[in-house]
Amino acid sequence: MRACACGWMRMTACVLRTAPWSAGCARQTYLSVLARSRLRGVAPLAKDELLALKRSIAELAAVGRHLNQIARALNQDARPCQAGTKCR
């Protein structure tokens, strides 16, 4: 049991030395993000990934607004078709 615990400790220490560096943040920041993500049950996002996600959401919202404007304009111009005439 003791050998297993020491192996786990070495592996954890190695991860804590390398993971924050590869994530581009301080060790304490990495640990707090990791703890929060475990407690909340969500995956942590880097700042640039979070910014890209927020931009994508904003762009999708803009597309939705434009589609609503197009649909509204089409519905305002729609008139019932009469026999013998072309419908718009």
Backbone as a ProteinNet text record, in pm:
[ID]
protein_1_A
[PRIMARY]
MRACACGWMRMTACVLRTAPWSAGCARQTYLSVLARSRLRGVAPLAKDELLALKRSIAELAAVGRHLNQIARALNQDARPCQAGTKCR
[TERTIARY]
82.4	0	86.5	190.6	277.5	345.8	391.3	456.1	358.6	234.5	131.9	108.9	101.3	79.5	195.9	317.9	434.6	436.4	399.4	392	289.4	175.7	71	117.7	188.5	239.4	339.4	428.2	526	455.8	358.5	285.2	210	145	71.9	166	279.7	377.8	426.4	449	493.9	387.1	262.1	152.7	140.4	153.6	141.8	258.4	372.5	484.3	467.5	405.8	398.2	265	153.1	21.4	-2.7	25.3	1.5	85.8	205.8	292.3	234.3	186.7	129.7	-2.8	-74.9	-200.6	-176.3	-54	-19.4	-66.2	-65.9	-108.7	-23.5	-39.8	34.4	-18.9	63.5	24.9	-97.7	-103.2	-216.9	-345.5	-335.4	-451.8	-500.6	-406.1	-440.8	-513.1	-460.9	-523.1	-663.1	-681.8	-814.7	-914.7	-871.4	-959.5	-994.1	-894.3	-916.3	-1013.2	-996.2	-1085.4	-1227.8	-1242.7	-1375.6	-1444.2	-1367.2	-1427.9	-1472.9	-1397.2	-1436.3	-1560.5	-1564.5	-1677.9	-1805.4	-1794	-1911.5	-1947.7	-1853.6	-1879.8	-1878.9	-1801.8	-1791.8	-1645.7	-1623.7	-1488	-1436.4	-1313.5	-1259.6	-1222.1	-1239.1	-1201	-1092.8	-997.5	-894.6	-958.3	-891	-947	-973.8	-879.1	-899	-1012.4	-1028.9	-1140	-1272.9	-1276.9	-1398.7	-1436.2	-1337.5	-1362.3	-1415.4	-1356.2	-1403.3	-1546	-1577.7	-1713.2	-1812.5	-1777.8	-1866.9	-1888.5	-1782.3	-1796.3	-1887	-1870.8	-1954.7	-2100.7	-2127.3	-2264.2	-2322.8	-2242.4	-2289.2	-2319	-2234.4	-2257.6	-2383	-2404.9	-2526.2	-2650.6	-2641.4	-2754.3	-2784.3	-2679.6	-2698.3	-2763.7	-2721.3	-2781.6	-2929.4	-2961.2	-3100.5	-3184.3	-3127.8	-3201.1	-3227.4	-3127.5	-3144.3	-3250.1	-3250.2	-3352.5	-3491.5	-3504.2	-3634.2	-3678.4	-3585.3	-3619.8	-3665.3	-3596.8	-3634.7	-3773.3	-3796.7	-3927.5	-4037.9	-4011.6	-4112.6	-4143.9	-4041.5	-4062.6	-4140.9	-4109.4	-4182.6	-4327.9	-4351.6	-4488.6	-4571	-4509.5	-4583	-4624.4	-4541.1	-4571.4	-4662.5	-4682.6	-4762.9	-4909.4	-4969.3	-5112.1	-5174.7	-5298.4	-5362.3	-5365.2	-5342.8	-5344.6	-5489.9	-5510.1	-5642.7	-5635.6	-5743.2	-5747.4	-5703.3	-5613.7	-5568.8	-5453.8	-5403.5	-5289.2	-5172.9	-5054	-4935.1	-4919.2	-4879.3	-4850.6	-4706.1	-4681.6	-4543.7	-4472.3
-119.7	0	125.6	123.8	239.7	269.7	166.7	187.5	249.1	205.7	259.3	407.9	443	582.1	669.7	618.5	697.1	716.7	612.9	625	727.7	726.1	823	963.7	978.5	1109.7	1161.8	1075.1	1117.7	1158.8	1079	1110.4	1242.9	1262.7	1386.6	1506.2	1491.3	1600.6	1633.2	1531	1552.2	1625.9	1584.4	1650.6	1795.2	1821.4	1958	2046.2	1984.5	2064	2096.3	2007.3	2025.9	2080.7	2039.4	2078.9	2230.1	2297.9	2442.8	2515.4	2468.2	2532.4	2516.1	2395.6	2373	2446.1	2470.5	2545	2695.6	2737.5	2879.5	2958.1	2896.4	2967.8	2924.9	2996.8	2965.7	2836.6	2770.9	2644.6	2661.8	2770.4	2793.2	2814.7	2888.5	2911.7	2780.7	2700.9	2571.6	2484.2	2480.3	2398.6	2448	2579.8	2631.7	2604	2617.3	2586.1	2437.8	2354.4	2210	2172.4	2231	2202	2247.6	2368.9	2419.7	2334	2289.7	2208.5	2073.4	2017.1	1889.9	1907.3	2014.9	2037.6	2068.3	2142.2	2178.6	2073.2	1985.7	1881.7	1932.7	2037.5	2093.1	2096.6	2098.3	2104.6	2248.1	2269	2405.3	2451.4	2578.7	2637.3	2741.3	2744.1	2847.3	2980.8	3089.9	3222.5	3241.8	3199.6	3218.1	3130.2	3010.1	2923.4	2981.6	3035	3096.5	3219.2	3299.6	3417.3	3376.3	3272.6	3223.6	3170.8	3101.6	3050.7	3165.7	3268.9	3383.9	3456.2	3468.2	3531.8	3449.3	3318.6	3231.3	3243.1	3248.6	3263.2	3396.3	3501.5	3633	3632.2	3566.3	3558.8	3478.2	3368.7	3289.6	3370	3449	3534.2	3636.4	3692.2	3789	3721.8	3600.5	3527.2	3502.3	3464.1	3441.9	3567.9	3681.5	3808.6	3840.1	3818.1	3845.5	3754.1	3627.2	3535.9	3579.4	3625.2	3674.1	3796.9	3885.6	4004.1	3966.1	3869.4	3823.7	3759.8	3673.4	3607.8	3709.6	3807.6	3911.5	3990.6	4026.1	4101.2	4017.9	3890.9	3804.7	3788.1	3776.7	3759.5	3886.7	4002.8	4128.6	4149.5	4103.9	4120.5	4011.2	3906.8	3794	3833.9	3806.4	3831.5	3703.3	3680.8	3559.2	3560.4	3444.9	3433.5	3431.7	3498.5	3496.7	3411.6	3359	3273.3	3351.4	3293	3355.4	3453.6	3474.4	3564.2	3484.9	3539.1	3476.4	3515.2	3418.8	3446.2	3487.4	3571.6	3610.6	3506.6
0	0	0	76.3	86.4	-46.5	-117.1	-246.9	-346.1	-340.5	-429.7	-400.3	-273.2	-234.2	-277.6	-262.9	-304.1	-454.7	-528	-673.7	-716.1	-648.5	-678.7	-645.9	-534.1	-494.2	-596.7	-643.5	-744.5	-873.9	-915	-1037.2	-1022.1	-908.6	-884.5	-882.3	-818	-814.1	-954.6	-1034.5	-1172.6	-1253.4	-1238	-1308.8	-1264.9	-1135.2	-1085.3	-1128.3	-1161.5	-1211.9	-1359.7	-1435.7	-1581.1	-1630.3	-1572.2	-1622.4	-1618.4	-1507.1	-1507	-1611.9	-1632.7	-1731.1	-1870.8	-1902.5	-2035.2	-2052.2	-1941.9	-1948.8	-1951.7	-1924.3	-1929.8	-1809	-1690	-1570.9	-1451.4	-1342.7	-1220.5	-1158.5	-1079.4	-1016.2	-927.6	-851.3	-762.6	-842	-951	-1036.1	-1095.9	-1142.6	-1200.3	-1097.8	-975.2	-870.9	-835.9	-828.8	-794.8	-907	-1032.1	-1145.6	-1145.8	-1120.1	-1115.6	-1003.8	-885.8	-773.4	-803.2	-856.9	-890	-995.1	-1095.4	-1200.5	-1145.4	-1052.9	-991	-903.8	-826.5	-737.3	-814.6	-922.8	-1002.4	-1105.5	-1137.6	-1236.9	-1379.6	-1405.1	-1540.3	-1582.9	-1712.5	-1764.2	-1758.6	-1713.6	-1710.1	-1850.7	-1876	-2004.8	-1982.1	-2072.8	-2068.5	-2107.7	-2074.2	-2102.6	-2250.9	-2337.4	-2481.4	-2533	-2477.5	-2517.6	-2472.1	-2351.1	-2300.2	-2382.7	-2419.5	-2502.5	-2639.8	-2699.3	-2829.4	-2819	-2709.4	-2689	-2676.5	-2600	-2584.2	-2716.8	-2797.3	-2929.7	-3020	-3016.5	-3098.8	-3059.4	-2930.1	-2882.4	-2928.6	-2923	-2967.7	-3117.7	-3195.5	-3340	-3371.5	-3300.2	-3320.8	-3283.9	-3179	-3140.3	-3250.1	-3311.2	-3419.3	-3540	-3573.1	-3684.3	-3655.8	-3532.1	-3494.8	-3508.4	-3467.2	-3481	-3627.4	-3712.5	-3856.1	-3917.1	-3878.3	-3928.8	-3885.3	-3762.2	-3714.9	-3793.1	-3824.9	-3903	-4043.3	-4102.6	-4236.9	-4233.1	-4134.7	-4123.1	-4100.3	-4016	-3988.8	-4115.8	-4191.9	-4316.1	-4416.3	-4426.5	-4519.4	-4476.5	-4347.6	-4298.7	-4312.3	-4304.3	-4319.5	-4464.5	-4558.6	-4700.6	-4754.1	-4679.3	-4727.9	-4736.3	-4848.6	-4868.7	-4919.9	-4889.3	-4940	-5092.4	-5150.7	-5297.3	-5346.7	-5457.5	-5518.2	-5643.7	-5679.7	-5798.6	-5920.9	-5998.6	-6121	-6103.4	-5981.8	-5960.9	-5904.1	-5920.5	-5865.4	-5719.4	-5640.8	-5498.9	-5483.1	-5389.4	-5361.9	-5281.4
[MASK]
++++++++++++++++++++++++++++++++++++++++++++++++++++++++++++++++++++++++++++++++++++++++

